[in-house]
Amino acid sequence: MTGKLRRIGTFEGRDVLETTLASDTGVRIAVINYGASIRDWRVPVDGRMRPVVLGFDRFEHYPTHDAYFGAVVGRVANRIGGARFTLNGQEYRLPANEGPNHLHGGPKGTGSVLWEMEDISAQAVRLRLVSPDGEMGYPGRLEISVTYRLTGNSLRMDFSAVTDAPTPVNIVQHNYFNLMGAGDIRGHTLQVAANAYTVLGEGSLPTGEIKPVAGTEFDFRAPRRLSDAAGAPLACDNNLVLDTNRDPDRPVATVMAADGSLTLSLKTDQPGLQVYTAGTMNIAVPGLEGRHYPPFGGLCLEDQNFPDAINHPHFPSPVITPERPYRHWCEIAIG
C-alpha cells in the first residue's frame, strides 16, 4: 500500500483497498478496489457534505448485500439472452445468474472481484484487471483499465480494454444516484437526449425493435419528474437510444434534486443509456451513515452499448478485436 491507499477489509484472502479523491471545490469521492467501485461521493451543500450515491460504510456488506452499488460491471454489462451467443461461428455459453439469462458479466463479473489499484494524484486513481481467456465463458484474455479523475465538481471516467481474440465487451459504471442524500428519487427531475428506446420482451430482454419514445413512459426529452412519467417509475429499467447527432460537449442526461439543491449532468460517447429507478430495491443492512435504502432509493444512469447487442446484429456491435480495442469515456458533474 502506498500514498493514500488504505486497507478497509479482506476478500478471498486479499486486501480490500480504498482511496479518496478530493477537489478544490470540496467534493470527495471514495473508491475501493472491489469492483472498482465508487463507495461514497460527497458534495458540499449548505455547509454540509451530502452523500449523492448509495454505498456501505462497512465493506463486508458488499459481497452479500450489494446491488452493484458504484461498481464497474462487465465484461458485458446488462443482459445476454439465454446466457449464450455465437461469435465467428462458435457458440459460447455463459453462467446464467438472472433466470435463464446472463446479467452484468455473471456471478464473478468485473463488479464482484478485486482490481489492482494505484493512486495517480490527489484527484485521480487508476484500476486494472486481467480477465483470463474463458472466464465466465467469454473468449479471449481481456486487460481492462479504468481511470477516475476528479476536477472541481466533475468526475471523468475513462475505460479501456485490450484483447488477444475477438470478444464482446460492454463496461458500465453502476452508480445509484440520490441527489437528496436520503429517501427516494421519485421527486427528481430527469431529462435525456433520446428520441427512441429498445423495446423489451420476456425477461427484460430487447426484442430487437427500436421505437420512438413519444407517448411512452420513456419520454424524457423535456425535463420530467420521475413520479409524473406514465406508469412510472416501476417501468423504468430500460435502454434509451441516445441521439446520434448530439453535441459531444453537451450532457446527454440531466437530473435535478427534488428541492433544486443539486443538479447532475452526464456526458458520454456511448450509444445507449439505461435508466433504472430501482423500484424493487430494499437493502436489509444499513448503508452510508446507517441509512436504509428503500424501493426507489437510487437512480441508475448507465451509459452503455445496447443490452443483448451480441444477439442482435442490427444493434451497435459490442465485439472488440486485438486491432480494435475498447474505449469508453463518461463525465459526470454534480453541483
C-alpha positions as CSV (number, residue, x, y, z in Angstrom):
1,M,0.0,0.0,0.0
2,T,1.3,3.4,-1.0
3,G,0.1,7.0,-1.0
4,K,-3.5,7.5,0.0
5,L,-4.4,3.8,-0.2
6,R,-5.7,2.3,3.0
7,R,-6.9,-1.2,3.9
8,I,-10.6,-1.5,4.7
9,G,-11.1,-5.3,4.8
10,T,-10.3,-8.6,3.2
11,F,-11.9,-10.6,0.4
12,E,-10.9,-14.1,-0.6
13,G,-7.6,-13.7,1.3
14,R,-6.6,-10.3,-0.3
15,D,-6.7,-6.8,1.0
16,V,-9.6,-4.5,0.1
17,L,-8.2,-1.1,-0.5
18,E,-9.7,2.4,-0.6
19,T,-8.5,5.8,-1.8
20,T,-10.3,9.1,-1.6
21,L,-10.2,11.8,-4.4
22,A,-10.6,15.4,-3.3
23,S,-11.1,18.5,-5.3
24,D,-10.7,22.2,-4.7
25,T,-14.5,22.7,-4.6
26,G,-14.8,20.3,-1.6
27,V,-16.0,17.2,-3.5
28,R,-14.8,13.9,-2.0
29,I,-15.1,10.5,-3.8
30,A,-14.1,7.3,-2.1
31,V,-13.1,4.4,-4.5
32,I,-12.4,0.8,-3.5
33,N,-10.7,-1.9,-5.5
34,Y,-13.6,-4.3,-5.0
35,G,-15.4,-4.0,-8.3
36,A,-13.5,-0.7,-9.0
37,S,-16.5,0.7,-7.1
38,I,-17.3,4.3,-6.1
39,R,-18.2,3.6,-2.4
40,D,-19.1,7.2,-1.4
41,W,-19.5,10.5,-3.3
42,R,-19.9,13.7,-1.2
43,V,-20.8,17.2,-2.4
44,P,-20.9,20.3,-0.2
45,V,-24.5,21.6,0.2
46,D,-25.3,24.5,2.6
47,G,-22.1,23.9,4.6
48,R,-22.6,20.1,4.9
49,M,-21.3,17.1,3.0
50,R,-24.1,15.3,1.3
51,P,-23.8,11.8,0.0
52,V,-25.1,11.5,-3.6
53,V,-24.6,7.8,-4.3
54,L,-25.6,4.7,-2.4
55,G,-22.9,2.6,-0.7
56,F,-21.9,0.9,2.5
57,D,-19.7,2.1,5.4
58,R,-18.6,-1.5,6.0
59,F,-17.0,-3.5,3.3
60,E,-18.4,-6.8,4.4
61,H,-21.8,-5.8,3.2
62,Y,-20.7,-5.6,-0.4
63,P,-20.2,-9.3,-1.3
64,T,-23.5,-10.4,0.3
65,H,-26.0,-7.4,0.1
66,D,-24.8,-5.3,-2.8
67,A,-26.9,-4.4,-5.9
68,Y,-23.7,-3.4,-7.8
69,F,-23.5,-0.2,-5.9
70,G,-21.0,2.0,-7.7
71,A,-19.3,-1.0,-9.4
72,V,-17.7,-1.2,-12.8
73,V,-19.7,-4.1,-14.3
74,G,-18.7,-6.4,-17.2
75,R,-17.2,-8.0,-19.2
76,V,-20.6,-7.4,-20.7
77,A,-22.9,-5.3,-18.6
78,N,-26.7,-5.7,-18.7
79,R,-28.3,-8.8,-20.1
80,I,-27.3,-11.5,-22.6
81,G,-30.4,-13.6,-23.5
82,G,-30.3,-17.3,-22.8
83,A,-26.8,-16.8,-21.4
84,R,-25.3,-17.6,-24.8
85,F,-24.1,-16.0,-28.0
86,T,-22.4,-17.0,-31.3
87,L,-19.2,-15.3,-32.5
88,N,-17.4,-16.3,-35.7
89,G,-19.5,-19.4,-36.0
90,Q,-18.8,-20.7,-32.5
91,E,-21.4,-20.7,-29.7
92,Y,-20.3,-19.6,-26.2
93,R,-22.3,-20.5,-23.1
94,L,-22.2,-18.2,-20.1
95,P,-23.3,-18.7,-16.5
96,A,-27.0,-17.8,-16.0
97,N,-27.4,-15.5,-13.0
98,E,-30.8,-13.9,-13.7
99,G,-33.2,-16.7,-14.5
100,P,-32.1,-18.2,-17.9
101,N,-30.1,-15.0,-18.7
102,H,-26.6,-13.7,-18.0
103,L,-26.5,-10.4,-16.2
104,H,-23.6,-7.9,-15.7
105,G,-20.9,-10.4,-16.6
106,G,-22.1,-13.2,-14.5
107,P,-21.7,-14.1,-10.8
108,K,-17.9,-13.3,-10.9
109,G,-18.0,-10.4,-13.3
110,T,-15.8,-7.4,-13.0
111,G,-18.0,-5.8,-10.4
112,S,-17.5,-8.7,-7.9
113,V,-13.7,-9.2,-7.9
114,L,-10.7,-7.3,-6.7
115,W,-8.8,-5.0,-9.1
116,E,-5.3,-3.7,-8.8
117,M,-5.3,0.0,-7.8
118,E,-2.8,2.8,-7.9
119,D,-3.0,6.4,-6.9
120,I,-2.1,8.8,-9.7
121,S,-2.6,12.1,-7.7
122,A,-4.9,13.6,-5.1
123,Q,-7.5,13.8,-7.8
124,A,-7.0,10.6,-9.8
125,V,-6.8,6.9,-9.4
126,R,-6.3,4.0,-11.9
127,L,-7.6,0.5,-11.6
128,R,-6.6,-2.6,-13.7
129,L,-8.0,-6.1,-14.0
130,V,-7.0,-9.1,-16.1
131,S,-9.8,-11.5,-17.1
132,P,-8.3,-14.7,-18.4
133,D,-9.5,-16.5,-21.6
134,G,-12.6,-18.5,-20.8
135,E,-13.5,-16.6,-17.6
136,M,-17.3,-16.5,-17.1
137,G,-17.4,-18.3,-20.5
138,Y,-16.0,-15.4,-22.6
139,P,-13.3,-15.9,-25.2
140,G,-10.1,-14.1,-25.2
141,R,-7.8,-12.7,-22.5
142,L,-9.0,-9.2,-21.6
143,E,-6.9,-6.5,-19.9
144,I,-9.2,-3.7,-18.5
145,S,-8.2,-0.3,-17.2
146,V,-10.4,2.3,-15.5
147,T,-9.2,5.8,-14.6
148,Y,-11.2,8.2,-12.3
149,R,-10.2,11.8,-12.5
150,L,-11.9,14.5,-10.3
151,T,-11.8,18.1,-11.4
152,G,-13.9,20.5,-9.4
153,N,-17.4,19.0,-9.3
154,S,-16.8,16.8,-12.3
155,L,-15.6,13.2,-12.4
156,R,-14.2,11.9,-15.7
157,M,-14.1,8.1,-16.2
158,D,-12.0,6.6,-18.9
159,F,-12.5,2.8,-19.6
160,S,-10.3,0.8,-21.9
161,A,-9.8,-2.9,-22.7
162,V,-7.5,-4.9,-25.0
163,T,-7.9,-8.5,-26.0
164,D,-5.9,-11.2,-27.8
165,A,-9.1,-12.6,-29.5
166,P,-12.4,-11.2,-30.7
167,T,-14.8,-10.9,-27.7
168,P,-17.8,-8.8,-26.7
169,V,-17.3,-6.0,-24.2
170,N,-19.7,-3.5,-22.6
171,I,-18.3,-1.9,-19.5
172,V,-20.7,0.1,-17.3
173,Q,-20.3,2.3,-14.2
174,H,-23.3,1.3,-12.0
175,N,-23.8,4.2,-9.5
176,Y,-27.1,4.7,-7.8
177,F,-27.6,8.4,-7.5
178,N,-29.8,10.2,-4.9
179,L,-29.2,13.9,-5.0
180,M,-31.2,14.5,-1.9
181,G,-28.9,12.2,0.1
182,A,-31.7,10.1,1.5
183,G,-35.3,8.9,0.8
184,D,-36.4,8.0,-2.7
185,I,-35.8,9.6,-6.1
186,R,-39.3,9.9,-7.4
187,G,-39.2,13.7,-6.8
188,H,-36.1,14.0,-9.0
189,T,-36.5,15.6,-12.5
190,L,-34.8,13.8,-15.4
191,Q,-34.0,14.9,-19.0
192,V,-32.4,12.6,-21.6
193,A,-31.4,13.4,-25.2
194,A,-33.1,10.2,-26.6
195,N,-35.8,10.0,-29.2
196,A,-36.0,6.2,-29.1
197,Y,-35.8,3.2,-26.9
198,T,-35.1,-0.5,-27.2
199,V,-38.4,-2.5,-26.7
200,L,-38.3,-5.2,-24.0
201,G,-39.9,-8.6,-24.1
202,E,-39.8,-11.6,-21.8
203,G,-37.1,-11.5,-19.1
204,S,-36.4,-7.8,-19.7
205,L,-34.6,-8.7,-22.9
206,P,-34.7,-6.5,-26.0
207,T,-37.0,-7.8,-28.7
208,G,-34.8,-6.1,-31.3
209,E,-37.4,-3.5,-32.0
210,I,-36.5,0.2,-31.6
211,K,-39.4,2.6,-31.2
212,P,-39.9,6.3,-30.7
213,V,-40.2,7.4,-27.0
214,A,-43.1,9.8,-27.9
215,G,-46.2,8.9,-25.9
216,T,-44.3,6.4,-23.7
217,E,-43.1,6.3,-20.1
218,F,-39.6,6.6,-21.5
219,D,-40.1,10.1,-23.0
220,F,-37.6,12.3,-21.1
221,R,-36.8,14.7,-24.0
222,A,-38.1,17.5,-21.8
223,P,-37.5,17.7,-18.1
224,R,-39.9,15.4,-16.3
225,R,-40.4,14.4,-12.7
226,L,-40.0,10.6,-12.3
227,S,-43.2,10.4,-10.4
228,D,-45.1,12.0,-13.3
229,A,-43.9,9.6,-16.0
230,A,-46.7,7.4,-17.3
231,G,-46.7,4.1,-15.4
232,A,-43.7,5.5,-13.5
233,P,-41.4,4.7,-12.2
234,L,-41.7,0.9,-11.8
235,A,-41.5,0.6,-15.6
236,C,-38.1,2.4,-15.7
237,D,-35.5,-0.2,-16.3
238,N,-34.9,0.3,-20.0
239,N,-32.3,1.4,-22.5
240,L,-32.8,4.7,-24.2
241,V,-31.2,5.2,-27.6
242,L,-29.2,8.4,-27.4
243,D,-29.4,10.9,-30.2
244,T,-26.6,10.2,-32.7
245,N,-26.4,13.8,-33.9
246,R,-25.8,15.1,-30.4
247,D,-23.1,17.6,-29.5
248,P,-20.4,15.6,-27.5
249,D,-19.8,18.7,-25.4
250,R,-23.4,18.8,-24.1
251,P,-24.9,16.4,-21.5
252,V,-27.0,13.6,-22.7
253,A,-28.7,13.4,-19.3
254,T,-29.5,16.0,-16.6
255,V,-31.1,15.2,-13.2
256,M,-32.3,17.8,-10.7
257,A,-32.9,17.1,-7.0
258,A,-36.5,17.4,-5.8
259,D,-35.7,20.7,-4.0
260,G,-33.4,22.1,-6.7
261,S,-30.4,22.0,-4.5
262,L,-28.2,19.9,-6.8
263,T,-28.0,19.1,-10.5
264,L,-26.3,16.2,-12.2
265,S,-25.1,16.3,-15.8
266,L,-23.8,13.3,-17.7
267,K,-21.7,13.2,-20.9
268,T,-20.7,10.1,-22.7
269,D,-19.6,8.6,-26.1
270,Q,-21.8,5.6,-25.7
271,P,-25.0,4.9,-27.9
272,G,-27.3,4.0,-25.0
273,L,-28.3,4.9,-21.5
274,Q,-30.0,2.5,-19.1
275,V,-32.4,4.4,-16.8
276,Y,-33.2,2.3,-13.8
277,T,-35.2,3.6,-10.8
278,A,-34.7,0.6,-8.5
279,G,-38.4,0.2,-7.7
280,T,-37.9,-3.2,-6.1
281,M,-34.8,-2.4,-4.1
282,N,-34.9,-3.0,-0.4
283,I,-31.5,-3.4,1.2
284,A,-31.7,-5.1,4.6
285,V,-28.4,-3.8,6.0
286,P,-27.5,-0.2,6.8
287,G,-25.9,1.9,4.1
288,L,-23.8,5.1,4.4
289,E,-24.3,6.7,7.8
290,G,-26.8,4.0,8.8
291,R,-29.3,5.0,6.1
292,H,-31.8,2.4,4.8
293,Y,-32.1,2.1,1.1
294,P,-35.8,1.6,0.2
295,P,-37.5,1.0,-3.1
296,F,-36.7,3.9,-5.5
297,G,-33.7,4.7,-3.3
298,G,-31.4,5.5,-6.2
299,L,-31.4,6.3,-9.9
300,C,-29.0,4.5,-12.2
301,L,-27.9,6.2,-15.4
302,E,-25.8,3.5,-17.1
303,D,-24.1,4.8,-20.3
304,Q,-23.6,1.7,-22.4
305,N,-24.0,-0.3,-25.6
306,F,-27.5,-1.7,-26.1
307,P,-28.4,-4.7,-24.0
308,D,-28.0,-8.2,-25.6
309,A,-26.3,-6.4,-28.6
310,I,-24.3,-9.6,-29.3
311,N,-27.5,-11.4,-30.2
312,H,-29.0,-8.5,-32.4
313,P,-26.8,-7.8,-35.4
314,H,-28.6,-4.5,-36.2
315,F,-27.6,-3.1,-32.8
316,P,-24.2,-1.4,-32.4
317,S,-21.6,-4.2,-32.3
318,P,-20.0,-4.9,-28.9
319,V,-17.2,-7.0,-30.4
320,I,-13.7,-5.9,-30.0
321,T,-10.6,-7.4,-31.5
322,P,-6.8,-7.1,-31.0
323,E,-6.8,-4.5,-33.7
324,R,-9.9,-2.7,-32.4
325,P,-9.7,-2.3,-28.6
326,Y,-12.4,-1.0,-26.3
327,R,-12.6,2.7,-25.5
328,H,-15.3,4.5,-23.5
329,W,-15.5,7.7,-21.6
330,C,-18.1,9.3,-19.3
331,E,-18.1,12.6,-17.4
332,I,-20.5,13.3,-14.5
333,A,-20.7,16.7,-12.8
334,I,-22.8,17.2,-9.6
335,G,-23.2,20.6,-8.0
